[in-house]
Amino acid sequence: MTDYEFHIKRLEQSHINLVGRRDRLIDQINSIFSNVTRIGGISLREASVIDDYGTDEERAEARSLETDTHWSEVDIQELDPGGSCMSFVDPIGYRYYLPAYMIYSLRNAFVDYPESSNLNCNAMDTTIYGLNASGYDSKDLCEHVRNKYTNFTQEERTCIARFLAFDAECVVYEDETDSIDALKNEWIGSLPYSELNHLQSIWPSAFS
């Protein structure tokens, strides 16, 4: 049996379990991030203006268009279809929007057919990329991205680590495990030991 066949079979056998765990992870994210606000932070519409080198007046206008009072009201598909806006929010905005991105990814990128059950969409890819500050080329950019993690509580960091671990468990090729790189580089200390051991049993060479 090839590695590919092994992981396809693994996903087929654990698919119902994975769906249940995904739903429980969504519940955890909803609960743990429930009181996070965006007060004083950069909004997604404003981030889009920053991405387009907009003026201060255009940024202020973009902020005035925001209607959400809680991150669960944010429409990721409408506000960030290309998945680039999170690169331009500040730590307050990043903490506010990240749970929306994680839940959007878990709900929309987890495909029911086992052979395609890796999480694969713009939101998932950009969310994982943004959670791996060490993956950026320059030291300044690395520090800029890592600075966005400063406001997370330990409980929130554990949710993020579980999100990355879940994605890593749902892929069939080891070279698709960008989430493992993010986990190892930035979040591994926040993943419960038993859950880390489980992931290591699936991808032992990734942790060697």
HELIX and SHEET records of a PDB file:
HELIX    1   1 ASP A    3  ILE A   32  1                                  30    
HELIX    2   2 LEU A   44  ASP A   51  1                                   8    
HELIX    3   3 ASP A   56  SER A   64  1                                   9    
HELIX    4   4 TRP A   71  GLU A   73  5                                   3    
HELIX    5   5 ILE A   76  LEU A   79  1                                   4    
HELIX    6   6 CYS A   85  PHE A   88  5                                   4    
HELIX    7   7 PRO A   91  ASN A  108  1                                  18    
HELIX    8   8 PRO A  114  SER A  116  5                                   3    
HELIX    9   9 ASN A  122  GLY A  130  1                                   9    
HELIX   10  10 ALA A  133  GLY A  135  5                                   3    
HELIX   11  11 LYS A  139  ASN A  147  1                                   9    
HELIX   12  12 GLN A  154  GLU A  169  1                                  16    
HELIX   13  13 GLU A  174  GLU A  176  5                                   3    
HELIX   14  14 ASP A  178  ALA A  182  1                                   5    
HELIX   15  15 LEU A  183  TRP A  187  3                                   5    
HELIX   16  16 ILE A  188  SER A  190  5                                   3    
HELIX   17  17 TYR A  193  ILE A  202  1                                  10    
HELIX   18  18 PRO A  204  PHE A  207  5                                   4    
END                                                                             
